[in-house]
Amino acid sequence: MLKPKVCVLRTAGTNCDKETAAAFKLVGATPELWHINSLLEKKRCLDNFQILALPGGFSYGDDIASGKLFANELKFKLAKELQEFICQGKLIIGICNGFQILVKSGFLPGNSELKQNVSLITNDSGKFEDRWVYLKASGKSVWTKDISQIIYLPVAHGEGKFILEDKSLLNKLEQNGQIVFKYCTALGEPARYPDNPNGSTQGIAGITDVTGRILGLMPHPERHIFSRQHPRHENLKGKKFGQGLAIFKNGVEYSIRTS
């Protein structure tokens, strides 16, 4: 396989679908933009895709809570199709609103009952946070392969505070290497506001399932695929690509290797 196919799934209120598709195209994939109704009405299926992407935005206007209505559609109407997709060893990425969708549908951190045991709630600041943040990569995921340095990405959300059902679950995620991104300072130290823009538990900014193939993160890697998107791009002379691009590249290269 030369070009893995990516389904970028959207609905009313999604607004980062084209940027996400552009990032995947830049690293050699073939993205297609689909409305969720195509799956709900059985007009299309995911069989021919290797990657499913849930982009950022405000799906259904964030009615009830961010990502909740979209999450319910995945959980109660498309669970079988998505579980088959996952069982085939394929990849899923959820960015910002997509991360909210994955946790509220139970696909992250993941369990057989799709029981929600983590969430993303209103920022401690009580306001929408739109800023650039530093992230430290760790854990085990195909999406974060060889990303060992501190990276710099933008966030834009009102409900990004990561919380867990209990401390035992936090310990489990840490032991399994499922915590793959944490907010940090420019020096890699534990972050406080505003470096931790939402008050997330342990500074958690992104997690995976136990396989490392399903990734959810609040920052927007698709908004830093070129160096000129960096707020201090004049200091990045000689660099063409941004630090977010590696995440998409890892997903595409993994799909090529395993298909």
VEXZAMI-956279 format. One line per 4 residues: number of its first residue (from 1); their letters; for each residue x, z, y of N, C-alpha, C. Coordinates in steps of 0.2 Angstrom, whole numbers, plus 5000, padded with zeros to 4 digits. Atoms other than C-alpha are relative to their C-alpha. Example, Ala and Ser with C-alpha at 12.3 -4.5 7.8 and 13.67 -1.06 7.14 Angstrom:
1	as	5004/5000/4994/5062/5039/4978/5004/5000/5006 | 4996/4999/4994/5068/5036/4995/4996/5003/5005
// end
This chain:
1	mlkp	5004/5000/4994/5000/5000/5000/5004/5000/5006 | 4996/5000/4994/5007/4995/5017/4997/5004/5006 | 5003/4997/4994/4994/5001/5029/4994/5005/4997 | 5006/4996/5002/4983/5016/5024/4995/5000/5005
5	kvcv	5006/5000/4995/4966/5016/5031/4997/5007/5002 | 5002/4993/4997/4960/5030/5042/4992/4999/5003 | 5007/5000/4997/4941/5034/5045/5000/5005/5006 | 5000/4995/4994/4940/5042/5063/4992/5001/5001
9	lrta	5007/4998/5000/4923/5050/5062/4997/5003/5006 | 5002/4997/4994/4913/5053/5077/4992/5001/5000 | 5007/5000/4999/4896/5057/5084/4999/5001/5007 | 5001/4999/4992/4887/5060/5101/5004/5006/5002
13	gtnc	4996/4995/4997/4899/5070/5112/5007/4999/4998 | 4993/5001/5001/4915/5065/5103/5003/4996/5005 | 4997/5004/4994/4927/5059/5116/5008/4998/4999 | 4993/5001/5001/4945/5058/5108/5001/4995/4994
17	dket	5000/5005/5006/4941/5045/5094/5005/4994/5001 | 4996/5005/4999/4950/5031/5102/5007/5001/5001 | 4994/4998/5000/4965/5040/5106/5003/5002/4993 | 4998/4998/5007/4966/5047/5088/5001/4994/4996
21	aaaf	4999/5006/5003/4964/5030/5082/5006/4996/5002 | 4994/5003/4997/4978/5023/5093/5006/5003/4997 | 4994/4996/5002/4990/5037/5087/5001/4997/4993 | 4999/5002/5007/4987/5032/5069/5002/4992/4999
25	klvg	4998/5007/5000/4988/5013/5073/5008/4999/5002 | 4993/5001/4998/5005/5016/5081/5005/5002/4995 | 4996/4998/5006/5012/5024/5065/4999/4996/4994 | 5000/5004/5006/5007/5010/5054/4993/5000/4996
29	atpe	5006/5000/5004/4989/5014/5048/4995/4995/5003 | 5006/5004/4998/4973/5004/5050/4994/5005/5001 | 5006/4996/4998/4960/5015/5059/4994/4996/5001 | 5007/5003/4999/4941/5012/5059/4996/5006/5003
33	lwhi	5005/4995/4996/4929/5021/5071/4993/5000/4997 | 5006/5000/5003/4914/5026/5062/4995/5006/5003 | 5005/4994/4998/4898/5036/5068/4998/5003/4993 | 5002/4997/5006/4893/5049/5056/4994/4998/4996
37	nsll	5006/5003/5003/4876/5041/5053/5001/4995/4995 | 4998/5005/5005/4885/5028/5043/5000/5003/4994 | 4999/4997/5006/4889/5040/5030/4993/5004/4998 | 5007/4997/5001/4872/5050/5032/4995/4995/4997
41	ekkr	5005/5005/5002/4862/5034/5029/5002/4996/4995 | 4997/5003/5006/4873/5029/5015/5002/4992/5001 | 4999/5007/4998/4877/5012/5024/5008/4999/4998 | 4993/5000/5001/4896/5016/5021/5002/5006/4996
45	cldn	4997/4994/5004/4907/5027/5010/5007/5000/5002 | 4993/4999/4998/4924/5034/5011/5005/4998/4995 | 4995/5002/5006/4931/5027/4995/5006/4996/5002 | 4994/5004/4999/4942/5014/5003/5005/5003/5005
49	fqil	4996/4997/4995/4950/5026/5015/5005/5006/4997 | 4995/4995/5003/4966/5037/5012/5000/5006/5005 | 4999/4995/4995/4964/5048/5028/4993/5000/5004 | 5005/4999/4996/4949/5056/5037/5002/5004/5006
53	alpg	4998/4996/4994/4951/5061/5055/4993/5002/5004 | 5005/4997/4996/4939/5072/5065/5003/5002/5007 | 4996/4999/4993/4944/5070/5083/4997/5005/5004 | 5003/4995/4995/4941/5081/5098/4994/4998/5004
57	gfsy	5006/5001/4996/4927/5082/5110/4995/5005/5000 | 5006/4995/4999/4910/5091/5112/4994/4997/4995 | 5005/5003/5005/4900/5085/5096/4994/5003/5001 | 5006/4998/4998/4882/5086/5100/4999/5005/5006
61	gddi	5000/4996/4994/4886/5094/5116/5002/5008/4999 | 4998/4993/5002/4893/5110/5107/4994/5004/5000 | 5006/4996/5000/4875/5115/5105/5001/5006/4995 | 5000/4994/5005/4873/5133/5096/5007/5003/5001
65	asgk	4993/4998/5000/4892/5134/5095/5005/4993/4999 | 4996/5006/5000/4907/5121/5096/5001/4998/4993 | 4999/5003/5007/4907/5110/5081/4994/5002/4995 | 5004/4997/5005/4893/5119/5072/4995/4995/4997
69	lfan	5004/5005/5002/4880/5105/5071/5003/4995/4995 | 4996/5004/5004/4893/5093/5065/5002/5003/4993 | 4998/4996/5006/4899/5106/5053/4995/5000/4995 | 5006/5000/5005/4882/5108/5045/4998/4994/4997
73	elkf	5001/5007/5004/4880/5089/5042/5005/4999/4995 | 4995/5001/5005/4896/5089/5033/4999/5005/4994 | 5001/4995/5005/4892/5105/5023/4994/4999/4996 | 5007/5000/5004/4874/5102/5018/4998/4993/4999
77	klak	5002/5007/5001/4873/5083/5018/5006/4995/4997 | 4994/5004/5002/4891/5076/5014/5005/5004/4996 | 4995/4996/5004/4899/5090/5004/5003/4997/4994 | 4998/5004/5006/4899/5080/4988/5005/4995/5001
81	elqe	4996/5006/4998/4907/5065/4996/5007/5002/5002 | 4994/4998/4997/4920/5075/5005/5004/5004/4994 | 4996/4996/5005/4925/5086/4990/5003/4995/4995 | 4997/5005/5004/4928/5070/4980/5006/4997/5003
85	ficq	4995/5003/4996/4938/5063/4994/5006/5005/4999 | 4994/4995/5001/4949/5079/4993/5003/5000/4993 | 4998/5000/5007/4950/5079/4974/5004/4994/4998 | 4996/5006/5001/4957/5062/4975/5007/5000/5003
89	gkli	4994/4999/4997/4972/5069/4984/5001/4997/5007 | 4999/5003/4993/4968/5061/5001/5000/5005/5006 | 4998/4996/4995/4971/5068/5018/4994/5001/5005 | 5004/4999/4994/4960/5076/5032/5003/5004/5006
93	igic	4998/4996/4994/4964/5081/5050/4995/5001/5004 | 5005/4998/4995/4953/5090/5062/5004/5002/5006 | 4997/4998/4994/4959/5091/5080/4995/5003/5005 | 5004/4997/4995/4951/5103/5093/4993/5001/4997
97	ngfq	5006/5000/5002/4933/5100/5090/4999/4999/4992 | 5000/5002/5007/4937/5093/5073/5003/5006/4996 | 4998/4993/5003/4946/5110/5069/4994/5004/4999 | 5006/4996/5000/4930/5119/5074/4995/4998/4995
101	ilvk	5005/5002/5006/4920/5108/5062/5003/5002/4993 | 4997/4999/5006/4932/5110/5048/4999/5008/4998 | 5000/4992/5001/4932/5130/5049/4992/5002/4999 | 5007/4998/5000/4913/5131/5052/4996/4996/4994
105	sgfl	5003/5003/5006/4909/5119/5037/5003/5003/4994 | 4997/4996/5005/4920/5130/5026/5006/4996/4996 | 4994/5004/5003/4933/5116/5022/5007/5003/5002 | 4994/4997/4999/4946/5126/5030/4998/5008/5001
109	pgns	4994/5001/5004/4954/5137/5025/4999/4998/4993 | 5002/5003/5006/4944/5132/5010/4998/5004/4994 | 5002/4996/5006/4935/5139/4995/4994/4996/4996 | 5004/5004/5004/4924/5132/4981/4992/5001/5003
113	elkq	5006/4999/4998/4908/5139/4989/4999/4997/5007 | 5000/5002/4993/4912/5132/5007/4997/5005/5004 | 5002/4994/4996/4909/5149/5013/5005/5001/5006 | 4996/4999/4994/4915/5151/5031/5002/5007/5001
117	nvsl	4997/4994/4999/4927/5165/5033/5005/5001/5005 | 4997/5000/4993/4936/5161/5049/4996/4996/5005 | 5004/5004/4995/4930/5154/5065/5005/4999/5007 | 4997/5002/4993/4935/5148/5083/4995/5002/5005
121	itnd	5005/4997/4996/4926/5158/5096/5003/4999/5008 | 4998/5001/4993/4926/5159/5115/5007/5003/5002 | 4993/4998/4997/4943/5161/5124/5000/5007/5003 | 5000/4994/4997/4948/5178/5129/4999/5000/5008
125	sgkf	5001/5000/4993/4949/5172/5147/4993/4998/5002 | 5007/5002/4999/4931/5167/5146/4999/4994/5004 | 5001/5006/4997/4934/5150/5153/5004/4994/4996 | 4997/5006/5003/4939/5132/5148/5008/5000/5002
129	edrw	4993/5000/4999/4958/5132/5146/5003/4993/4999 | 4998/5007/5000/4966/5115/5150/5008/5001/5002 | 4993/4999/4998/4985/5117/5149/5005/4997/4994 | 4995/5002/5006/5001/5112/5139/5003/5007/4997
133	vylk	4998/4994/5004/5007/5125/5126/5006/4998/4996 | 4995/5000/5005/5022/5128/5115/4998/5002/4994 | 5002/4999/5007/5020/5128/5096/5006/5001/4996 | 4995/4999/5005/5031/5134/5082/4997/4998/4994
137	asgk	5003/5002/5006/5028/5125/5066/5003/5004/4994 | 4998/4996/5006/5029/5134/5049/4996/4998/4994 | 5004/5002/5006/5021/5134/5032/5001/4994/4996 | 5000/5005/5004/5018/5121/5020/4995/4995/5001
141	svwt	5005/5005/4999/5009/5105/5024/5004/4993/5000 | 4997/5007/5000/5012/5086/5022/5000/4998/5007 | 5000/5002/4993/5007/5085/5040/5005/5002/5005 | 4995/4997/4996/5021/5096/5047/5007/4999/4997
145	kdis	4994/5001/5003/5035/5089/5036/5005/4999/5005 | 4994/5001/4996/5052/5090/5045/4999/5002/5008 | 5001/4998/4993/5044/5097/5061/5002/5008/5000 | 4997/4993/5000/5055/5113/5063/5001/5002/5007
149	qiiy	4998/4998/4993/5058/5113/5081/4993/5002/5004 | 5006/4998/4995/5046/5120/5095/4998/4994/5003 | 5002/5006/4997/5035/5107/5101/4995/5001/5005 | 5004/4999/4993/5024/5105/5117/4994/4995/5000
153	lpva	5006/5004/5001/5006/5099/5116/4995/5003/5005 | 5005/4998/4996/4991/5100/5127/4994/5003/4996 | 5006/4997/5003/4976/5111/5124/4994/4998/5005 | 5006/5001/4996/4958/5108/5131/4994/5003/4997
157	hgeg	5005/4997/5004/4945/5120/5124/4997/5006/5004 | 5003/4994/4998/4933/5134/5128/4999/5005/4995 | 5001/4995/5006/4931/5141/5111/5006/4998/4995 | 4995/5001/5004/4948/5141/5103/5004/5006/4997
161	kfil	4998/4994/5003/4951/5159/5098/4999/5001/4993 | 5001/5000/5007/4955/5159/5080/5000/5008/4997 | 5001/4993/5002/4948/5175/5071/4999/4999/4992 | 5001/5000/5007/4947/5179/5052/4995/5006/4998
165	edks	5005/4995/5003/4934/5189/5041/5004/5007/5000 | 4997/4994/5001/4947/5202/5037/5008/4999/5000 | 4992/5000/5000/4966/5207/5037/5002/4997/4993 | 4998/5003/5007/4967/5202/5018/5000/4993/5000
169	llnk	5000/5008/4999/4963/5184/5022/5006/4998/5004 | 4994/5002/4996/4976/5184/5035/5006/5000/4996 | 4994/5000/5005/4989/5190/5022/5000/4995/4995 | 5000/5006/5005/4983/5177/5010/5002/4994/5003
173	leqn	4998/5006/4996/4985/5163/5023/5008/5000/5001 | 4993/5000/4999/5002/5169/5027/5004/4999/4994 | 4996/5000/5006/5008/5171/5009/4999/4993/4997 | 5001/5006/5003/5001/5154/5004/5003/4994/5005
177	gqiv	4997/5005/4996/5010/5145/5019/4995/4996/5004 | 5006/5004/4997/4993/5140/5026/5000/5000/5008 | 5000/4999/4993/4997/5145/5044/5006/4995/5002 | 4995/5005/4998/5006/5130/5051/5002/4999/5007
181	fkyc	4998/5000/4993/5006/5131/5070/4998/5007/5003 | 5002/4995/4996/5007/5146/5081/5002/4999/5007 | 4998/5001/4993/5007/5147/5100/5006/5005/5001 | 4994/4996/4999/5024/5153/5106/5002/4999/5007
185	talg	4997/5001/4993/5035/5154/5122/5005/4994/4999 | 4995/5005/5000/5047/5141/5127/5006/5002/4996 | 4995/4998/5004/5060/5151/5118/4998/5002/4992 | 5002/4999/5007/5050/5153/5102/4997/5007/4998
189	epar	5003/4993/5001/5044/5171/5105/4993/5000/4999 | 5007/4999/5000/5027/5177/5101/4997/5000/5007 | 5003/5002/4993/5015/5171/5115/4994/5005/5002 | 5005/4996/4997/5004/5181/5126/4997/4995/5005
193	ypdn	5003/5004/4995/4992/5173/5139/5004/4999/5006 | 5003/5006/5001/4994/5160/5146/5003/4995/4994 | 4997/5004/5005/5006/5154/5132/4996/5000/4994 | 5005/5000/5004/4993/5159/5120/4993/4999/5004
197	pngs	5005/5001/4995/4978/5151/5129/4993/5003/4999 | 5006/4997/5002/4964/5159/5120/4999/5007/4997 | 5000/4994/5003/4969/5175/5112/5000/5000/4992 | 5000/5001/5007/4970/5169/5094/5004/5005/4996
201	tqgi	4997/4996/5004/4974/5181/5081/5007/4998/4997 | 4993/5002/5001/4993/5181/5078/5002/4994/5003 | 4998/5007/4996/4994/5166/5090/4999/4994/4995 | 5001/5006/5005/4987/5155/5076/4997/4994/5004
205	agit	5002/5006/4996/4985/5137/5083/4998/4995/4995 | 5002/5005/5005/4983/5127/5066/5001/5003/4993 | 5000/4998/5007/4980/5130/5048/4999/4994/4995 | 5001/5005/5005/4979/5120/5032/4996/5004/4994
209	dvtg	5003/4997/5006/4970/5122/5015/5006/5002/4995 | 4995/4998/5004/4980/5128/5000/5005/4994/4998 | 4996/5006/5002/4986/5110/4996/5004/4998/5006 | 4996/5003/4995/4993/5107/5013/4997/4993/5003
213	rilg	5002/5007/4999/4983/5091/5014/4994/5000/5005 | 5005/4999/4994/4969/5097/5026/5002/5004/5005 | 4997/4997/4994/4975/5101/5043/4995/5001/5006 | 5003/4999/4994/4966/5109/5058/5004/5003/5005
217	lmph	4997/4997/4995/4973/5112/5074/4997/5000/5007 | 5004/5000/4994/4967/5116/5092/5004/4995/5005 | 4996/5005/4995/4981/5107/5102/4999/4993/4998 | 5002/5007/5001/4979/5088/5104/5007/4996/4999
221	perh	4994/5004/5001/4994/5079/5096/4999/4992/5003 | 5002/5007/4998/4985/5062/5101/5001/4999/5007 | 4999/5001/4993/4988/5066/5119/5008/5001/5002 | 4993/5000/4999/5007/5067/5117/5003/4995/4995
225	ifsr	4997/5005/5005/5012/5051/5107/5005/4996/5004 | 4995/5003/4996/5022/5044/5121/5003/5005/5005 | 4997/4995/4996/5035/5053/5131/4998/5000/5007 | 5002/5001/4994/5028/5047/5147/4993/5005/5001
229	qhpr	5005/4996/4999/5013/5058/5144/5002/5008/5001 | 4997/4993/4999/5024/5074/5145/4999/5001/5008 | 5000/4998/4993/5021/5083/5162/5007/5000/5003 | 4993/5000/4997/5040/5083/5165/5004/4994/4996
233	henl	4997/5006/5004/5043/5065/5157/5006/4998/5003 | 4994/5003/4997/5056/5061/5170/5007/5003/4997 | 4995/4997/5003/5067/5073/5161/5002/4998/4992 | 5000/5002/5007/5065/5064/5144/5003/4993/5000
237	kgkk	4997/5007/5000/5075/5048/5148/5003/4998/4994 | 4997/5002/5006/5079/5038/5133/4995/5001/4994 | 5005/4998/5005/5064/5045/5123/4994/4996/5001 | 5007/5004/4999/5049/5033/5120/4994/5004/4998
241	fgqg	5006/4997/5003/5038/5044/5109/5000/5007/5001 | 5002/4993/4999/5030/5061/5111/5000/5004/4994 | 4999/4995/5005/5031/5076/5100/4994/5000/4995 | 5006/5000/5004/5013/5074/5094/5000/4994/4994
245	laif	5000/5006/5004/5017/5057/5085/5002/5002/4993 | 4997/4999/5007/5026/5065/5070/4995/5002/4996 | 5006/4998/5004/5010/5073/5064/4997/4994/4997 | 5003/5006/5003/5002/5056/5062/5004/4996/4995
249	kngv	4995/5004/5004/5017/5048/5055/5001/5004/4993 | 4999/4996/5006/5019/5062/5042/4994/4998/4995 | 5006/5001/5004/5001/5059/5036/5000/4993/4997 | 5000/5007/5002/5003/5040/5035/5005/4999/4995
253	eysi	4995/5001/5005/5019/5041/5026/4999/5003/4993 | 5002/4997/5006/5012/5053/5013/4995/4996/4997 | 5004/5005/5003/4998/5041/5010/5003/4994/4997 | 4997/5006/5003/5009/5027/5007/5004/5002/4994
257	rts	4996/4998/5006/5020/5037/4995/4995/5002/4994 | 5004/4998/5005/5005/5043/4985/4995/4995/4998 | 5005/5005/5002/4994/5028/4984/5002/4995/4995
// end
